[in-house]
Amino acid sequence: MKKYNYYIVYTTSDQMSRVKEVLKTALSPNGGTAFFPCMESYRRGKEELAIVPLFPGYVFIYTDLSVKEIHDLILQKRREDLITIKELGLRDRLSEMNELIPGSDDIADDYVVGGLTEEEEQFMDFLLGVDAGTNKDLTETAEENATSDSDITNASDGMNADEERGEGLLRMSYGYREGKRYIVMQGPLKAYEDRIVNVNMHDRKAYLDVRVNGRVVKAGFEVKPRKYWFPEEDQDGVVLNDGTEINLDDLKKSMECKL
């Protein structure tokens, strides 16, 4: 069985789309892919959702190629396609594997290919719907999770909304607050409910105690009143279609008096 791994490369925000497509095309014959995960995010002032990169500037590679093969591929594509890619962590990983790259002394310290920790890989598997232990080919998963071009906002990263498409979409979650804890009633954060450490209610974002490449993972999260999810509890009134509010206790007492 093929063993797939994640690697991270860094590029400029305006080249994320091109770098992803170049690498994705190069990796597809081997069943691998390149992508950048996205999240649904509340667009303040417009009461609508936008789709933005979860980690601006970072492109993820999912492949069964070795570290050296990935490095060679990146060098080749950098020359042929004139794309900007900074590799993360390659020197350390090659040292661990006792692999030598001709001319490696000429590789700048910041031009290295990064792998993910076990926890980071688990989060990416969750995000992309990869079945742990199967090393599922992401080609099909990417198509299932892809969003339409018109859904992507260029936000502050300069991406073209008409050209970009997100793969691995972390959708908005919804829930309520109970004491210091946030209860997720709907959305993907139900799987990470206990990992929420902070919520910005104004921007409708939750921050997790999970990091990917040193970056805190955040996700769209809207806090609704508890009675929104459990309207039958503590409900002492109803609102008619015309906006009239009726207190059920007062109505009951009124009916008892008449009887």
C-alpha positions in Angstrom: 0.0 0.0 0.0 1.3 3.5 -0.9 2.2 5.7 2.0 1.0 9.3 1.4 2.5 12.2 3.3 1.8 15.9 3.5 4.4 18.6 2.7 4.1 22.4 2.9 5.6 25.0 0.6 5.3 28.7 0.8 4.7 31.1 -2.0 3.5 34.7 -2.4 -0.3 35.2 -2.0 -0.8 36.3 -5.6 0.9 33.0 -6.9 -1.0 30.6 -4.7 -3.4 29.6 -7.5 -0.7 29.1 -10.1 1.7 27.2 -7.8 -1.2 24.9 -6.8 -2.1 24.2 -10.4 1.5 23.6 -11.5 2.2 21.2 -8.7 -1.2 19.5 -9.0 -0.7 18.8 -12.7 2.8 17.4 -12.0 1.6 15.2 -9.1 -1.6 13.9 -10.7 0.1 11.0 -12.6 1.2 9.5 -9.2 -2.2 10.0 -7.6 -1.0 12.9 -5.5 -2.3 16.5 -5.4 -1.6 20.0 -4.4 -4.2 22.3 -2.7 -4.7 25.0 -0.2 -7.4 24.5 2.4 -10.1 27.2 2.8 -12.6 28.2 5.4 -16.0 29.8 5.3 -15.7 33.2 6.9 -18.2 35.8 8.0 -17.8 39.0 5.9 -18.4 41.8 8.3 -20.9 44.4 7.3 -22.4 42.4 4.5 -24.1 39.6 6.5 -22.8 36.9 4.1 -20.1 34.2 4.0 -16.9 34.4 2.0 -14.4 31.7 1.4 -10.8 32.5 2.2 -7.5 30.5 2.5 -7.1 28.9 5.9 -3.3 29.5 5.7 -2.6 32.4 3.3 0.6 31.8 1.3 0.9 28.1 2.1 0.3 25.4 -0.5 0.0 21.8 0.7 1.3 18.7 -1.2 -0.2 15.2 -0.6 1.8 12.5 -2.3 3.7 9.2 -1.9 6.8 10.7 -3.4 10.0 10.7 -1.3 11.4 13.9 0.2 14.1 14.0 -2.4 11.7 13.4 -5.2 9.6 16.3 -4.0 12.6 18.5 -3.8 13.7 17.6 -7.3 10.2 18.3 -8.6 10.0 21.7 -7.0 13.4 22.7 -8.4 12.3 21.6 -11.8 9.0 23.5 -11.7 10.7 26.5 -10.3 12.9 26.6 -13.4 10.4 25.6 -16.0 7.3 27.6 -14.8 9.1 30.5 -13.1 7.1 30.1 -10.0 8.0 31.3 -6.5 8.2 28.4 -4.0 10.0 28.4 -0.7 10.4 24.9 0.6 10.1 24.2 4.4 12.1 21.7 6.4 13.8 19.7 3.7 17.4 19.8 5.0 16.5 18.3 8.4 14.3 15.6 6.9 17.0 14.6 4.4 19.6 14.4 7.2 17.3 12.1 9.2 16.9 9.8 6.1 20.7 10.0 5.3 19.9 11.1 1.8 22.3 13.4 -0.1 21.3 15.9 -2.7 24.0 17.0 -5.1 24.8 20.7 -4.5 22.8 20.7 -1.3 25.3 23.2 0.2 23.9 25.7 -2.2 20.3 25.4 -0.8 19.4 28.4 1.2 18.3 27.6 4.8 14.8 28.9 4.2 14.3 26.9 1.0 13.3 23.7 2.6 10.1 21.1 2.2 8.2 20.7 5.5 6.4 17.7 6.7 3.6 17.7 9.3 3.4 16.4 12.8 1.1 13.5 13.5 -1.5 15.9 15.1 -1.2 18.2 12.0 -1.7 15.3 9.7 -4.8 14.2 11.6 -6.3 17.7 11.3 -5.6 17.8 7.5 -7.1 14.3 7.1 -10.2 15.5 8.9 -10.4 18.6 6.8 -10.0 16.7 3.5 -12.0 13.7 4.5 -9.1 11.3 4.2 -9.9 7.9 5.8 -7.0 7.4 8.3 -5.0 4.3 7.4 -6.2 4.1 3.8 -4.1 6.9 2.4 -7.0 7.7 0.1 -6.2 9.3 -3.2 -7.3 13.0 -2.8 -8.2 13.5 -6.4 -11.8 12.4 -5.8 -11.9 14.1 -2.4 -10.7 17.3 -3.9 -13.5 17.3 -6.4 -16.1 16.5 -3.7 -14.9 19.3 -1.5 -14.2 21.9 -4.3 -16.2 25.1 -4.2 -17.3 27.1 -7.2 -15.0 29.8 -8.5 -17.5 32.5 -7.7 -17.5 31.5 -4.0 -13.9 32.5 -3.4 -13.1 36.0 -2.2 -9.9 37.7 -3.0 -10.0 39.3 0.5 -6.6 40.6 1.5 -4.5 38.0 -0.2 -4.9 39.3 -3.7 -6.3 36.1 -5.2 -8.5 36.2 -8.2 -12.1 35.3 -7.3 -12.9 34.2 -10.8 -10.0 31.8 -11.1 -9.5 30.3 -7.6 -11.1 27.2 -6.2 -10.8 25.9 -2.7 -10.1 22.2 -1.9 -10.6 21.1 1.7 -13.3 23.5 2.7 -13.8 24.0 6.5 -17.4 25.1 6.6 -19.1 27.4 9.1 -20.1 26.0 12.5 -22.8 27.1 14.8 -23.5 26.6 18.5 -23.9 28.3 21.9 -21.9 29.2 25.0 -22.3 27.4 28.3 -20.1 28.9 31.0 -16.6 28.9 29.6 -17.3 26.2 27.2 -18.6 26.4 23.6 -21.1 23.7 22.5 -21.1 23.0 18.8 -24.5 22.0 17.5 -23.9 22.1 13.7 -20.8 22.1 11.5 -17.4 20.5 11.3 -16.2 21.9 14.6 -18.4 19.3 16.4 -15.3 17.0 16.0 -13.1 19.6 17.6 -15.5 21.1 20.2 -13.1 20.4 23.1 -10.2 22.1 21.3 -11.9 25.5 21.1 -9.9 27.9 23.3 -11.3 31.2 22.2 -14.1 32.7 20.1 -14.3 36.1 18.6 -18.1 36.6 18.5 -17.8 39.9 16.5 -15.9 38.3 13.7 -17.6 34.9 14.2 -14.3 32.9 14.4 -13.2 30.2 16.7 -9.6 29.6 17.6 -8.4 26.0 18.4 -5.4 24.7 20.3 -4.3 23.0 17.1 -1.4 24.4 15.1 -0.3 23.7 11.5 3.2 24.7 10.7 3.1 26.9 13.8 -0.1 28.7 12.8 -3.1 28.6 15.1 -6.1 26.9 13.4 -9.2 29.1 13.2 -12.6 28.3 11.8 -15.9 30.1 11.2 -18.1 29.8 14.3 -21.3 31.7 15.1 -22.6 31.7 18.7 -26.4 31.6 18.9 -28.5 31.8 22.1 -29.1 28.5 23.8 -32.9 28.9 23.4 -32.3 29.0 19.6 -31.3 25.3 19.8 -33.7 24.4 22.7 -36.7 26.6 22.2 -39.0 24.4 24.3 -36.9 25.1 27.4 -37.8 28.1 29.5 -40.2 29.2 26.8 -42.8 31.5 28.4 -44.2 33.1 25.3 -44.8 32.9 21.6 -44.7 35.5 18.8 -47.5 35.5 16.2 -46.9 36.2 12.6 -47.9 39.8 13.0 -45.4 40.3 15.8 -47.8 40.1 18.7 -46.1 38.6 21.8 -48.3 36.3 24.0 -47.2 35.3 27.4 -48.3 31.7 27.9 -48.4 31.8 31.7 -50.6 35.0 31.7 -52.9 33.4 29.1 -53.2 30.2 31.2 -54.0 32.2 34.3 -56.6 34.3 32.4 -58.3 31.1 31.1 -58.4 29.6 34.7 -60.1 32.7 36.0 -62.8 32.5 33.4 -63.4 28.9 34.2 
